[in-house]
Amino acid sequence: MTPNKIQFELKEHGSTQRAIALKIGVSEAHVSDIVLKKRISDRVMRAVADAIGKPIQTVFPEYYNAPAKRRTSKVSPV
């Protein structure tokens, strides 16, 4: 979702970035940075997704729908 769409959804669900910040104990600026995709925080992303009632993979797909990283170990599993 785009930052504008996330903010719209928050308004539609009667929530604010300030309310999310107070609920999880972070600053409002921190929540804003996450919504604007300037920073990454799993805890805040989950709180935002919960506030708008959508799966986190829908709200922040660029972080949660990425393919699995390749193995870097040269030791074969036992």
ZAKE-329224 format. One record per residue: residue in three letters; x, y, z of N, C-alpha, C in turn. Coordinates in steps of 0.001 Angstrom, whole numbers, plus 524288, in hexadecimal, padded with zeros to 5 digits. Example, Ala and Ser with C-alpha at 12.3 -4.5 7.8 and 13.67 -1.06 7.14 Angstrom:
% ZAKE-329224
ALA833867E9C681E788300C7EE6C81E78833907F31C81E78SER832327F73681BA8835667FBDC81BE4832648001E81EBE
This chain:
% ZAKE-329224
MET803467FB688000080000800008000080377804DE80000THR8018F808EB7FDA08047480DD77FDA9803AB81091802EEPRO80737814188045B80687816FD809398014C819E580973ASN7FFA881C2F805197FAA181EEF805097F61681B3A8060CLYS7F65781694803D47F237812B3804967F21C810DE80A4AILE7F6AB8102C80C9F7F6EA80E97812227F476812D08158DGLN7F5D7817BD814907F3A481C08817A07EDBB81C5F816DFPHE7EBE881B8F812187E64981B958110B7E3948173F81419GLU7E5D081296814007E38A80E23816CE7E36B80F2281CB5LEU7E77C8119581EC77E77D812DB824587E2F18167E825A9LYS7E21681A69822727DDAC81DFC8234E7D88281B1A822F6GLU7D803817B181F127D32D814BF81E537D1F0811498230AHIS7D5FD80F5C825A07D53B80BE282A1C7D56080ED982F4CGLY7D5668140A82F047D53481734833CA7DA14816FC83710SER7DE89816158349D7E36E815CF837737E71B81A0B83570THR7EB1081B32838907EEF981F0F837037F46781CED83811GLN7F83381F5F835B07FD9781DD5836AF7FEF981EEC83C67ARG7FCCA8231C83E917FDBC82461844147FB9F820168479FALA7F6F981E298467C7F4A181A07849AC7F7EB8151184977ILE7F9D8813C7844DB7FD3280F2C844528023780FEF84772ALA80481814968471080953815C2849DF808918153B84FC6LEU8045481767851C480346817078575D80263811608590BLYS7FFBE80E65855CA7FE80808FB85717803608059685796ILE8072B8066D8542480BC780304854338109E8059885692GLY8101680A7F8583C8145D80D0B85B11818CF80F16857B6VAL8178C811278532E81B818139B84FDB819AA8191F84E8CSER81D0681C2984C1081B758217C84AB6817F28217E845E3GLU814E982595845748118C8262A840E4814DA826B283BEFALA8195F8294483C6781CE5829E2837ED81EEC8249483611HIS81FD282104839BB821A581BC98384B81D7F818E583521VAL818A381935836E881458816BA83407813DE8193882EA3SER8144B81E5882E61813F582118829698183981F42825AAASP81CFF81EA8827A48214D81CC9824558203F8175682234ILE81DC08140D8255081C7980EC1823898184B80EFF81F51VAL814408121D8202D810098129C81C568121C814DD8173ALEU815B8818A08179E8180581B08812F381C54817A58108ELYS81D6B81339813138213780F548114A826C38117781128LYS827F0814D68150782D35816E8815B3830638137381963ARG82DAC8107D81CBB8302680D0A8208382D3A807DD82089ILE82F94804088232182D337FEDA8239382CD87FD6A82957SER828437FB9582AF5827847F99F8303C8230D7F5AD83015ASP824517F0D883118820617ECBA830F481BF37EDE0834C6ARG81D467EF8D8397F819587F09283D7F815967F4DC83BC7VAL817A57F91B839978144E7FD6B837ED811207FBDD83320MET8138E7F92082F7D810B87F76182ACE80C217F3E482C4DARG80CFD7F06B8300A808BF7ECFF831CB8046D7F02083479ALA805DC7F41A83777801F47F75D83A147FEBA7FA768361DVAL801417FC6E832067FE7B7FF5582DF07FAB97FBAF82B18ALA7FC9A7F71F8299C7F9487F35D826D97F4AC7F1BF82A42ASP7F5A27F0F382F4A7F17A7EF8A832E87ED727F3EE83361ALA7EF467F8C88336E7EBC37FD49833F77E8107FDD582F58ILE7E9D27FC2D82AB87E65D7FCA0826277E3D47F76C824C6GLY7E4F17F36F827D37E24E7EE718271B7E3C17EB848222DLYS7E89C7EC1B820877EA657E95881BD47EF467E63581D24PRO7F03E7E21681A327F5077DF0781B1A7F9DE7E25981A0AILE7FDE77E16C81D10802B47E47881C78805087E3DE816FBGLN8042A7DF52814868062C7DE6980F3F8037A7E1EF80B40THR7FEB87E39D80C657FBD87E713808E97FD927ECBA809A6VAL7FE947EE3680E7E7FFF47F39C80FB08059E7F4CB80E43PHE809257F13E80F6780EB17F1FF80E4C810D87ED7380B13PRO80EE77ECB98064E8107C7E82B8033B816487E81F801CBGLU8189E7ECB68016581E217ECEC7FFE1821BD7EA93803FETYR81FD47EA0E808C9823087E7CC80CEF821637E24480E5ATYR81C7A7E0EC80D8881A8C7DBDF80F60819507D7F880B10ASN819A87D98A80636818B87D5E3801EC81DAD7D4E07FEC4ALA8221C7D637800EA827157D5757FE36828687CFA67FE08PRO82AFF7CDF77F9E182C937C8777F9A2830A17C7457FDD7ALA830E37C26F7FF60834997C0C98035C83A2A7C1AD8016ELYS83D817C33F80515842F87C420803B1845A17BEE0802CFARG849637BEF17FF6884C237BA147FE4284FB97B8A4802C2ARG850E77B3B38030A8547C7B1D580719859F77B38E805CDTHR85CDA7B52B809B3862367B6C9808C7866247B30080B22SER8643A7AF5980E39867BF7ABA7810BE869BB7A7B280CCFLYS86EC17A69F80D1A871077A2B680996870EC79D4980C0AVAL86F2779D0B810E186EBA798108139286962795C781261SER8694A790FC810788644178E9180F458618C78CE081450PRO85C6178D468147A8598878BC981939859FC785F181A3CVAL859FC7849B81F2F85A8077F20820C28554277C9282105
